[in-house]
Amino acid sequence: MNKINEEPVMVGSIVAAVMAFVAMGVSLGWFGLEAEQMGAIREFLVQALPLAVPVVILVGGWWGRQHAVSVDKLERNNIIVNRLK
């Protein structure tokens, strides 16, 4: 699965946001980067971003699971599930 070809807008948006932050940092003097280094950062982001997508999905699934409550657990605690909306 190649996320760069499947989700070019998402990948482009994230790369643009990170590069805008880096460019702002360079213009404000926070970072001392040359044009070659900026290009290398952009290329790294384009290559590494598809690897980050599964990690984000796994973390999101774990977080969601931590906040889920089963119907059985609610009923064991005398909560009437039919009245919940």
C-alpha positions, 0 to 999 in steps of 0.5 A: 500500500503506497500512501503517497499515491493513495493520499497525495493531498494528506501527505502533501498537506502534512509535508507543507505544514512541517516545511512551513514551520521549518521555513518560519524557524529559519527566517526567525533565526531559530534554525540555521539551515541551508537550502540543501538541508531544507530539501533533505528534510522535505524528502525525508518527510515524503519518504517517512510519512507513510510509515507514520500512518500505521503508528497513528492508527495503532495509537488511535485504536489503543486510545479508543479502546481505553475509553470504551465501556462494554454493555456487560460492564454497564449492566453489572454496575446497575446502569440501564443501557436502554435509557442511554442515548 
